[in-house]
Every structure is written in C-alpha cells, then in structure tokens.
C-alpha cells in the first residue's frame, strides 16, 4: 500500500454498519411529500453487473443530494423476481425457481450494501412472494370488473425454446427473435387473457406531450409504438369473396390505385392457399415482411375500385401486415414508395394522380401530372387524373372522397394492440380464474387470494398444467368440479405498479395506501435503461391511469422525470458475458473500494452517455481520493493560521463559485460536471497550501465544501473526512453548501484568468524565456469596453461609422479605427466581458497563480498607469502581457 492509499475496506465497512445501526436512510411513513428517487428494480440474476452499478449509483447520488438539500427522500429497492430465466436455471441445476431466486437476491443485496447504496431496506419488495403477487391477482380482478380484461383466441408470438407466449414488444429485431433466448419466434393460435390497453390509447398518446421531464427519444418511441393514424376505411368488392375493408391515410390518391394487396394471413389469402400451390408456397415459405424488398404473388382475382368502378388485380403481398390497418390495402404505386417498388417488379400500371402544388398556383389552372415512372411522388398536392375531384388540394379531396364514396367512413387506426398477458410457464403470478364446464371462466373470490403457486414440477411445456392436484378445484359460482387457469401472468404486470407498493410495502388490506400514494407520487426521478422505453414504461403508464380512474389515485402518470442511462463499455463494446468482456464490480470494490468505482463512473460521462471502462481511470480516481484524505487529515491535525489576504480572497471566491456551479449541475443530474468542478476546487486548495500558509478559516471552509460536494458520490470517505473535520452528525444528513453568486460572472472571471495564464505560457514558450523575472498584466482602456458593448448591441451595417459617432472613441484616432475593424471582422463571435475594474480586481486576486507557476513578480496594471506601447495590445477580456527576463 502506497503512502497515499487508504484502507477503503475498513472505512466502507465501518460506515455501512454505522448507517444501518442509525437507520440513516429510513423514510418516515408520515412524510407528506418526499422526493421519490427510483432506479428500475433489477432481475435477480445472481450478481450485479456494471450496468446495475451505474444505474444505482446515479439514483443513489441524486437521492443523497436531495436529502442534503433538506428533502425527505424515498429511495427504495426491490426485486423483479419472477421470470423465465429463474425457471430455466432451476431446471439446469435441478432445484426450484424460488430457492434459486432467493439465493440470487441474497447475493445481490449484499453487493448493493457493499456499494454503500442508501436504500430504505425496510421497504424492500420481492415480486415472487405471495404477499406481493396477491395484489397482481387483485388488480387483475379489478381490471376485469371494469371491463378491461378479455379472453379470446388470438394468433400469438410463440417461442418454441421457452415454450411460452411473447408480447409484440418481446420479439426483437428483423429476424423476430425471443428477447430472452434468441430463438426465432413463430405464430400460434391460442386462447389468451388480454388487458385492454387500447382503451387508453388516445390518452397514452396525447399525454406524452406533457412528459417534459422525459427524453425526447423515449417519448417518440412511445408515440411510434402507439402509432395512431387518421384515415379512411372503405370497401373494395373482391370477386367471389364479397366486400373487403381497407384502410388508407391517403384516400386522395384512390384514383391512382392500380392493384389491391392482401396480407399473407388475411382470410382470403389463407383460403386461396388451400386451393393454389403457388399461393400456398408464398404464404407458408416465401413471405418475408422484414425483407429488403416487397414480394408477392398474383391471385387471379380482381377488386373493384369504389371511386372509379375499375377492376384492379389482387395480390397477396408480404409488405401488408394483418395487425396494421385491416390487413388489406389499396396500392397506389404512383404515390407510395413501397407500392411503386412492387408495381415495378410485377409490371403493374403506375398512374400519377397527385401533382405538386406550385407556390404561385391560382387554384384553377389545370396542373400537369408528374413523372412517377422512376420514383413515387409521396407528398400532398393537387389532384389530377381524378375525375370530378381533379383540381382539389389533397386535404379537401380526402374530406370530399370520404363523403362521396358510399362505403367510406373516417377511421382511426393504432399500431398498439391489447396486452396479451398469458404465459405458459410456472414462475409467474397464477391468473386467478377457475374454468367451470357449466359457468365458464369464474374469478377466484377476493377472500381466497392469493392463489399460490404449487411446488415446482420440472417438466416440459406448461408446468402448472402438470400439477393435477393443484389444478383440480371447485367452481366458486356453482360448487361443481372445475380447473384452475394454468397460465401465469407476464412479468411486466409485476413492474407496472411496483413503485406504488413501496409507499406501503407491508399493507395487508390493499395493494398500496391510497392517501400515502397520493402524497408521494409521481416518482420525481426515475432511472433505467433505454431498453425499457416501450414495454415497461407504457404498461406502467397504463396501470397508473386505470388506478386513477378506479382506485382513487390522484396522479395519471407514474414518473415525472426519466433518465435513460448509457451503457458501460469496454474498448467500445457493450459489456456482456457472451463477449467475455465484463468487469466484476466485486473485484473493483475489493481492490479499490466502492467510492472509487462510484466516482470513476460518475465522472466519466454524463449519465445518458455510454462510456468506456478504464482500469487506468479507476487507479487515477483512487489516487485522487487518497490525496484528498491526506489533505483533509493534514488540516485536521494542524490547522494553519495564515493571513486573510488577497490570495485567501481568491480562494474564497473559488469556493463560492464551485459550490454554485456544482449545485446547478447536481440539480440537472450532470454529475460529471459537478465532480469536475469539485476536483478543480481540490486542486486550487492544494495549490493554495503549496504557495503560502493558508488562512485557516478559508481553507477549512473549502475542505468542508469539498467533502459535502463529494458526499453523494463517495459517501464512505466523505463520512470519514467529515468526522476528521469534527463536524456534527453524519455528512449524509449535513446541510448542502450554499453560495449566492452570478454564474455568468463567474464564468467570465474564470475565462479571463485562464486565458491570461495561457497567454503568459505561450509568450514564455515562443520567446524561449526560461526564467522570467517579472510579468506585467495590463488592463485595456475603458473606451475599448464601450466599443465592445456598442458592437454587441448594434445592428448597423457600418459598425466603424457608429463607433466613430462616439466622441470619446473617435478621439482615439487610428487606434479606434483599428479596433473597430477587428470588432467588425469578429462581429458574430463577440461576447461580453467583465468591466475594466472587475477585470483588474479578478486578475489581482489571481496573480499568485502566475507567481507560483513562473516564480516571477506579477503586477496587474490599470490602463491609465500602463506603458502606451504595451497598452495598445490590451483588449477587453484579453489583457496585454509584458514579460521581463
């Protein structure tokens, strides 16, 4: 151990014990409006990975910051404990999912505690316990009472490997793979339970605009998934099959419809496939909706265009999807790129019916049809080749055509589908339904909840279907023999309301305490991965709205602010076991300490950004903490008694500036910027101590500020140093440092000082001055500050003429003209600086930095005291430099 290393293990274990004994992170039940900070709870896979550590360090740092600013903070943790991986792991290990899950939870809980996360562990929830999933069942029955549950046959996504149904959102990529195991997903017809999320589609969509604390990318992903489209539904008679409904958003192009297209699984397509081998082969083997180009097969049938009466050919085409619109569409190759590609491939007529509207169009002149032979024209415009509708603009034509076509009516379509929650697995919440041959599906009475899982049966297929004794029951309605529902709920049900359970985790009478939830919700800051931007967040929003409508919840959105944290990478690639590029958090904690791991992660990048793990960066971070500990303990052992002079004044101003800037950055969750500020103050304090004997009060105030500014990120060492400074209480409960300053002024002052130091370095290097004896820093004359302000405010084309209109500037003659030319040339980049007096004051206070760096006498000179030759070079924000060697 080097002299600057410290015993992080002893320090971290000590303070974790002290905090636990003192209940330091407990949120009182009586808190009326706590700040609710929440990280998406983890699936208990057995070990924390770096993604977990980053997520929970972000939420922990923010929760600690809010606590120090005086808020009562709710910062809980729990476990998303149901799910197929536990079931598969249990099969592989010849155990049961519950034991495996609980062992994983115990391991991960210990790792979280070793990281120093400040959770209120009294509020811990585990979704696989009957105490929790009872309320999943209760909520299912409440949704059923309100008409939001339906059981019906449906074509579903089926994973043959996991042997379970997947929601659309759980099918990933163009290859349509299972999100859990990567197996290609197939379609099966099954009777399923659905939650009617589509009943809330409009509100879910429209309320997105109010989610101002969410990333725009996530909001757009939600909009896209809901996928609301306004258009027209109309009928195309197909020979031998009657009228077929089609949906279009561009009924204005109907006169250009030259073929009709059906989805491969449309009822007509399936019927034709039983009679025609070519169609059967296409439907069963060739159709590829995710292919690079649209493919299809002619049916030999025709459809009648209801606007023109023309007969157009019917195709089965893989670019038509049964779950979008009606599974049938009119194809207009002149005005749709996909239709154009298909028509070109199959030699179908391409007819233009929309012309671009010229800027000077009078509304009456007949327009020429565009050339759409090579490329479709897809914008709105003016109708041509459209009979009586020619000459109308697209919007008007859509209204008139919808009114004029007998079968047409306005329609709204959605990409969103009802949420199928049935899963043919064991490790999930049993659906509380009994199937009676006489009464049909019957809800289990509330007093009989929870319906608990039986002992695990290691079998293929649906394990609950193999548990005969558990499955056999009596009907709650008639008392006759019946069978329990053997499907379990999608685990996204668990996470759709878990944030409400934290407010009253031990409540036996209801899923959550309504009054407390109304006080504490919505979650003020939610943090989690972008991979949950659709499923989890959309379902949580849906549940919250239903509970607001039917259970007295006063909030219709669950999460006020959302942060989607970036990935932790290694050499530019996401860490993963399959790539063998993971870094063990436990090793980092053991070797460097939790505080080092937390600080490195938080300073590496903004929370939303990906960043590369760096062992060298970890070592550097650890060394910084060692130096800080050495600095604070040296002060505590022997408080200095230097003068309260100009140097102390400069340090005082930097303390205030750092506190103000870092506070702003913490507030905005830009932790990396806050930490950079804080580390800069540490450097200033160490430079101060190396330059002179510090003023004790100033130096101590700076160290106290540093310790508190670092406390949210490095809580263990901060607590140790807080004790060294003889401060009262825990640093986790200390007041956040405060400073009232003008941040803009601070930035100008800092920029001035740094630019001046850089200019001195450049002069010394270019001139080859090895040992400068003196450095003169000359402030610009007042008239240049006035000229700069005029240039910034002026919109006159002739800036020099305007400057010369000011007599005190004109009196400067050639100097004024030359400076005016410079201002004219850089006009777009000009910015305000401090006043001449404020520049003098700032540089006087910072002169010691130059003296220390160059071991030279430094003088800051006002313009009226300066040598004329040197003064000529001085400008606002860029004083002139004269060096004697």
Buried (B, 14 or more C-beta within 10 A) or exposed (E): EEEBBBEBBEBBBBBBEEBEEEEBBEBEEEBEEBBBBBBBBBBBBBBBBBBBBBBBBBBBBBBBBBBBBEBBBBBBBBBBBBBBBBBBBBBEEEBBBBEBBBEBBEBBBEBBBBBBBBBBBEBBBBBBBBBBBBBBBBBBBBBBEBEBBBBEEBEBBBBEBBBBBBBBBBBBEEEBBBBBEEBEBEEEEBEBBBBBBBBBBEBBBEBBEEBEBBBEEBBEBBBEBBBBBEBBBBBBBBEEBEBBBBBBBBBBBBBBBBBBBBBBBBBBBBEBBEEBEBBBEBBEEBBBBEEEEBBBBBBEBBBBBBBBEEBBBBBBBBBBBBEBBBBBBBBBBBBBEBBBBBBBEBEBEBBBBBBBBEEEBEEEEEBEBBEBEEEBBBEBBBBBBBEEBBBBBBEBBBBBBBEEBEBBEEBEBBBBBBBBBBBBBBBBBBBBBBBBEEBEBBBBEEEEBBBEBBEBBEEEEBBBBBBEEBBEBEBBBEEEEBBBBBBBBBBBBBBBBBBBBBBBBEBEEEBBBBEBBBBBBBBBBBBBBBEBBBBBBBBBBBBBBBBBBBBEBEBBBBBBBBBBBBBBBBEEEEBEEEEEBBBEBBEBBEBBBBBBBBBBBBBBBBBBEEBBBBEEBBBEBBBBBBBBBBBBBBBBEEEBEBEEEBBBBBBBBBBBBBBBBBBBBBEEBBBBBBBBBBBBBBEBBBBBBEBBEBBBBBBBBBBBBBBBBBBBBBBBBBBBBBBBBEBEEBBBEBEBBEBEBEEEEBEBBBBBBEEBBEBBEEBBEEEEBEEBEEBBBBBBBBBBBBBBBBBEEBEEEEBBEBBBEBEEBEEBEEBBBEBBEEBBEEEEEBEEBBBBEBBBBBBBBBBBBBBBBBEBBBEBBBBEEBEEEBBBEBBBBBBBBBBEE
